Amino acid sequence: MSFDDMSPIWSEYDCVSLQVGPERDTQRINAIRELLPEKPTWDDTAALMSCLDLVITVDTAVAHLAGAMGIPVWVLLQRDSPSWHWMSYRPGAVWNEKSPWYPSARLFRAPPNTRPHYWSDVVADVVFALRAL
């Protein structure tokens, strides 16, 4: 997912970056707060996440760390995520939106027949859910 794909979220809400690596430079705009050091440790990331109301991410190590810590995390996924942690979509299955391993996680999946790397519908669902909070 590109940084710009998340713009409907960061343009409307107060966001903190958990991004590391070379991609971190692609998000240097005023809408996102950079609170992690340039080369954060997992302890740095965990400490920052413990201060957040919600973590929103794609399937990354951050999603798993937040879930393992019991931090509310919303994970954006393609409909059939390749990660066994999120299980495959099945009509009516409870795991379509919840993780049996991470009770604090809420899953947002791309609609059926969505082309790969198309995130607009998933991000729109996240914004709708944020507005409902």
KEMI-293464 format. One line per 8 residues: number of its first residue (from 1); for each residue x, y, z of N, C-alpha, C. Coordinates in nm, 2 decimals, always signed. Layout:
BEGIN
NUM	X,Y,Z,X,Y,Z,X,Y,Z; ...
//
This chain:
BEGIN
1	+0.08,-0.12,+0.00,+0.00,+0.00,+0.00,+0.09,+0.12,+0.00; +0.05,+0.22,-0.08,+0.13,+0.34,-0.08,+0.08,+0.44,+0.02; +0.17,+0.53,+0.06,+0.13,+0.63,+0.16,+0.01,+0.71,+0.12; +0.00,+0.74,-0.01,-0.11,+0.82,-0.06,-0.25,+0.75,-0.05; -0.24,+0.61,-0.06,-0.36,+0.53,-0.04,-0.44,+0.56,+0.09; -0.36,+0.60,+0.19,-0.42,+0.62,+0.32,-0.46,+0.77,+0.34; -0.45,+0.85,+0.24,-0.48,+0.99,+0.26,-0.62,+1.02,+0.31; -0.72,+0.95,+0.27,-0.85,+0.98,+0.33,-0.85,+0.97,+0.49
9	-0.76,+0.89,+0.54,-0.75,+0.88,+0.69,-0.66,+0.99,+0.74; -0.54,+1.00,+0.69,-0.45,+1.10,+0.75,-0.49,+1.25,+0.72; -0.57,+1.27,+0.62,-0.62,+1.40,+0.59,-0.73,+1.45,+0.69; -0.79,+1.35,+0.75,-0.91,+1.38,+0.84,-0.88,+1.36,+0.99; -0.78,+1.28,+1.02,-0.76,+1.24,+1.16,-0.61,+1.27,+1.19; -0.59,+1.28,+1.32,-0.46,+1.31,+1.38,-0.38,+1.17,+1.38; -0.28,+1.17,+1.30,-0.21,+1.04,+1.28,-0.06,+1.05,+1.32; -0.01,+0.94,+1.37,+0.13,+0.92,+1.41,+0.19,+0.81,+1.32
17	+0.31,+0.83,+1.27,+0.37,+0.73,+1.18,+0.44,+0.62,+1.26; +0.43,+0.50,+1.22,+0.50,+0.39,+1.27,+0.60,+0.33,+1.16; +0.60,+0.40,+1.05,+0.68,+0.36,+0.93,+0.83,+0.37,+0.96; +0.90,+0.26,+0.92,+1.05,+0.26,+0.92,+1.10,+0.23,+0.79; +1.23,+0.24,+0.77,+1.30,+0.21,+0.64,+1.29,+0.32,+0.54; +1.33,+0.30,+0.42,+1.33,+0.40,+0.32,+1.20,+0.46,+0.28; +1.09,+0.38,+0.30,+0.95,+0.43,+0.27,+0.91,+0.55,+0.37; +0.98,+0.56,+0.48,+0.95,+0.66,+0.58,+0.96,+0.80,+0.52
25	+1.06,+0.82,+0.42,+1.08,+0.95,+0.36,+0.97,+0.99,+0.27; +0.88,+0.90,+0.23,+0.77,+0.93,+0.13,+0.66,+1.00,+0.20; +0.66,+1.00,+0.34,+0.54,+1.06,+0.41,+0.58,+1.19,+0.49; +0.68,+1.26,+0.45,+0.72,+1.38,+0.52,+0.62,+1.49,+0.48; +0.51,+1.49,+0.55,+0.41,+1.60,+0.53,+0.37,+1.64,+0.67; +0.31,+1.75,+0.68,+0.27,+1.80,+0.82,+0.15,+1.72,+0.88; +0.08,+1.65,+0.80,-0.04,+1.58,+0.86,+0.00,+1.46,+0.94; +0.12,+1.41,+0.93,+0.16,+1.29,+1.01,+0.27,+1.33,+1.11
33	+0.25,+1.29,+1.23,+0.36,+1.32,+1.33,+0.46,+1.21,+1.33; +0.59,+1.25,+1.33,+0.70,+1.15,+1.34,+0.75,+1.15,+1.48; +0.72,+1.05,+1.56,+0.76,+1.05,+1.70,+0.86,+0.94,+1.73; +0.88,+0.85,+1.64,+0.98,+0.74,+1.66,+1.12,+0.80,+1.62; +1.22,+0.75,+1.68,+1.36,+0.78,+1.63,+1.38,+0.73,+1.49; +1.49,+0.78,+1.43,+1.52,+0.75,+1.29,+1.53,+0.60,+1.27; +1.59,+0.53,+1.36,+1.61,+0.38,+1.36,+1.55,+0.32,+1.49; +1.42,+0.31,+1.50,+1.36,+0.27,+1.62,+1.38,+0.12,+1.65
41	+1.38,+0.08,+1.78,+1.38,-0.06,+1.82,+1.24,-0.10,+1.83; +1.22,-0.23,+1.85,+1.08,-0.28,+1.88,+1.03,-0.22,+2.01; +1.12,-0.20,+2.10,+1.08,-0.14,+2.23,+1.02,+0.00,+2.21; +1.09,+0.08,+2.12,+1.04,+0.21,+2.09,+0.90,+0.21,+2.03; +0.89,+0.12,+1.93,+0.76,+0.10,+1.86,+0.65,+0.06,+1.96; +0.68,-0.04,+2.04,+0.58,-0.09,+2.14,+0.54,+0.02,+2.23; +0.64,+0.10,+2.28,+0.61,+0.21,+2.38,+0.52,+0.31,+2.31; +0.55,+0.35,+2.19,+0.46,+0.45,+2.12,+0.32,+0.39,+2.10
49	+0.32,+0.27,+2.05,+0.18,+0.21,+2.02,+0.10,+0.20,+2.15; +0.16,+0.18,+2.26,+0.09,+0.17,+2.39,+0.02,+0.30,+2.43; +0.06,+0.41,+2.36,+0.01,+0.55,+2.39,-0.10,+0.59,+2.29; -0.12,+0.50,+2.19,-0.21,+0.54,+2.08,-0.35,+0.48,+2.11; -0.45,+0.55,+2.06,-0.59,+0.50,+2.07,-0.62,+0.38,+1.98; -0.55,+0.38,+1.87,-0.58,+0.28,+1.76,-0.46,+0.28,+1.67; -0.42,+0.16,+1.63,-0.32,+0.14,+1.52,-0.40,+0.09,+1.40; -0.37,+0.16,+1.29,-0.43,+0.12,+1.16,-0.31,+0.08,+1.07
57	-0.31,-0.04,+1.01,-0.20,-0.09,+0.93,-0.24,-0.19,+0.83; -0.16,-0.22,+0.74,-0.17,-0.34,+0.66,-0.10,-0.45,+0.73; -0.10,-0.57,+0.67,-0.04,-0.69,+0.74,+0.11,-0.67,+0.75; +0.15,-0.62,+0.86,+0.29,-0.60,+0.89,+0.33,-0.65,+1.03; +0.45,-0.65,+1.06,+0.49,-0.69,+1.20,+0.42,-0.60,+1.30; +0.40,-0.47,+1.26,+0.33,-0.38,+1.36,+0.19,-0.43,+1.39; +0.12,-0.49,+1.29,-0.01,-0.55,+1.32,+0.00,-0.66,+1.42; +0.10,-0.74,+1.41,+0.11,-0.86,+1.50,+0.16,-0.81,+1.64
65	+0.25,-0.71,+1.64,+0.29,-0.66,+1.77,+0.17,-0.60,+1.84; +0.10,-0.51,+1.78,-0.02,-0.45,+1.84,-0.12,-0.56,+1.89; -0.15,-0.66,+1.80,-0.24,-0.76,+1.84,-0.19,-0.84,+1.96; -0.06,-0.87,+1.96,+0.00,-0.95,+2.07,+0.00,-0.87,+2.20; +0.01,-0.73,+2.19,+0.00,-0.65,+2.31,-0.14,-0.61,+2.35; -0.24,-0.65,+2.28,-0.38,-0.62,+2.31,-0.42,-0.48,+2.28; -0.34,-0.41,+2.19,-0.37,-0.28,+2.15,-0.47,-0.28,+2.04; -0.57,-0.20,+2.04,-0.67,-0.20,+1.93,-0.60,-0.17,+1.80
73	-0.62,-0.26,+1.70,-0.55,-0.26,+1.58,-0.65,-0.29,+1.47; -0.65,-0.21,+1.36,-0.73,-0.24,+1.25,-0.64,-0.27,+1.13; -0.66,-0.39,+1.08,-0.57,-0.44,+0.98,-0.64,-0.44,+0.84; -0.58,-0.38,+0.74,-0.63,-0.37,+0.61,-0.57,-0.48,+0.53; -0.66,-0.56,+0.47,-0.62,-0.68,+0.39,-0.68,-0.69,+0.26; -0.61,-0.75,+0.17,-0.67,-0.80,+0.04,-0.77,-0.90,+0.08; -0.87,-0.93,+0.00,-0.97,-1.02,+0.04,-0.92,-1.16,+0.09; -0.83,-1.22,+0.01,-0.77,-1.34,+0.05,-0.62,-1.32,+0.09
81	-0.60,-1.28,+0.21,-0.47,-1.25,+0.26,-0.38,-1.37,+0.25; -0.26,-1.36,+0.20,-0.17,-1.48,+0.20,-0.12,-1.52,+0.34; -0.14,-1.44,+0.44,-0.10,-1.48,+0.57,-0.20,-1.57,+0.64; -0.16,-1.68,+0.69,-0.25,-1.77,+0.76,-0.31,-1.71,+0.89; -0.24,-1.61,+0.94,-0.29,-1.54,+1.07,-0.43,-1.48,+1.05; -0.46,-1.44,+0.93,-0.59,-1.37,+0.91,-0.69,-1.46,+0.84; -0.65,-1.58,+0.81,-0.74,-1.68,+0.75,-0.80,-1.63,+0.62; -0.85,-1.72,+0.54,-0.91,-1.69,+0.41,-1.05,-1.64,+0.43
89	-1.10,-1.55,+0.35,-1.24,-1.51,+0.36,-1.33,-1.62,+0.33; -1.44,-1.64,+0.41,-1.54,-1.73,+0.39,-1.67,-1.66,+0.42; -1.77,-1.67,+0.33,-1.90,-1.60,+0.36,-1.96,-1.64,+0.50; -1.99,-1.54,+0.58,-2.05,-1.56,+0.71,-1.95,-1.60,+0.82; -1.83,-1.62,+0.79,-1.73,-1.67,+0.89,-1.70,-1.55,+0.99; -1.69,-1.58,+1.12,-1.66,-1.48,+1.22,-1.52,-1.42,+1.20; -1.43,-1.50,+1.14,-1.29,-1.45,+1.12,-1.28,-1.35,+1.01; -1.38,-1.33,+0.93,-1.37,-1.23,+0.83,-1.34,-1.09,+0.88
97	-1.38,-1.06,+1.00,-1.36,-0.93,+1.06,-1.28,-0.94,+1.19; -1.26,-1.05,+1.25,-1.19,-1.07,+1.37,-1.08,-1.18,+1.36; -0.99,-1.17,+1.45,-0.88,-1.26,+1.45,-0.89,-1.35,+1.57; -0.89,-1.48,+1.56,-0.89,-1.57,+1.67,-0.77,-1.56,+1.76; -0.66,-1.51,+1.70,-0.53,-1.50,+1.78,-0.52,-1.36,+1.84; -0.58,-1.26,+1.79,-0.57,-1.12,+1.84,-0.70,-1.06,+1.86; -0.76,-1.08,+1.98,-0.89,-1.03,+2.01,-0.91,-0.88,+1.99; -0.80,-0.80,+2.00,-0.81,-0.66,+1.98,-0.80,-0.61,+1.84
105	-0.79,-0.71,+1.75,-0.78,-0.68,+1.60,-0.92,-0.68,+1.53; -0.93,-0.58,+1.44,-1.05,-0.58,+1.35,-0.99,-0.58,+1.21; -1.05,-0.67,+1.13,-1.00,-0.69,+1.00,-1.09,-0.62,+0.89; -1.03,-0.55,+0.80,-1.10,-0.48,+0.69,-1.04,-0.54,+0.56; -1.13,-0.62,+0.49,-1.09,-0.69,+0.37,-1.14,-0.62,+0.25; -1.06,-0.63,+0.14,-1.11,-0.58,+0.01,-1.23,-0.66,-0.03; -1.32,-0.59,-0.11,-1.44,-0.66,-0.16,-1.40,-0.77,-0.26; -1.49,-0.86,-0.28,-1.47,-0.97,-0.38,-1.43,-0.91,-0.52
113	-1.34,-0.98,-0.58,-1.30,-0.95,-0.72,-1.23,-0.82,-0.73; -1.17,-0.77,-0.62,-1.09,-0.64,-0.63,-0.96,-0.67,-0.68; -0.91,-0.59,-0.77,-0.78,-0.61,-0.83,-0.67,-0.59,-0.72; -0.56,-0.66,-0.73,-0.46,-0.65,-0.63,-0.41,-0.50,-0.62; -0.37,-0.47,-0.50,-0.32,-0.33,-0.47,-0.42,-0.22,-0.49; -0.54,-0.25,-0.49,-0.65,-0.15,-0.50,-0.71,-0.14,-0.36; -0.68,-0.02,-0.30,-0.72,-0.01,-0.16,-0.83,+0.09,-0.13; -0.88,+0.15,-0.23,-0.98,+0.26,-0.20,-1.10,+0.21,-0.13
121	-1.16,+0.10,-0.16,-1.28,+0.05,-0.09,-1.25,+0.01,+0.06; -1.13,-0.05,+0.08,-1.09,-0.08,+0.21,-1.07,+0.04,+0.30; -1.00,+0.14,+0.25,-0.98,+0.27,+0.32,-1.11,+0.34,+0.34; -1.20,+0.33,+0.25,-1.34,+0.40,+0.27,-1.41,+0.33,+0.38; -1.40,+0.19,+0.39,-1.46,+0.12,+0.51,-1.40,+0.16,+0.64; -1.27,+0.19,+0.64,-1.20,+0.23,+0.76,-1.25,+0.37,+0.80; -1.26,+0.46,+0.71,-1.30,+0.60,+0.74,-1.44,+0.59,+0.79; -1.53,+0.51,+0.73,-1.67,+0.50,+0.78,-1.67,+0.45,+0.92
129	-1.59,+0.35,+0.95,-1.58,+0.30,+1.09,-1.53,+0.40,+1.19; -1.43,+0.48,+1.14,-1.37,+0.58,+1.23,-1.48,+0.69,+1.26; -1.55,+0.72,+1.16,-1.66,+0.82,+1.19,-1.77,+0.77,+1.28; -1.78,+0.64,+1.29,-1.88,+0.58,+1.38,-1.84,+0.57,+1.52; -1.71,+0.60,+1.54,-1.66,+0.59,+1.68,-1.71,+0.70,+1.77
//
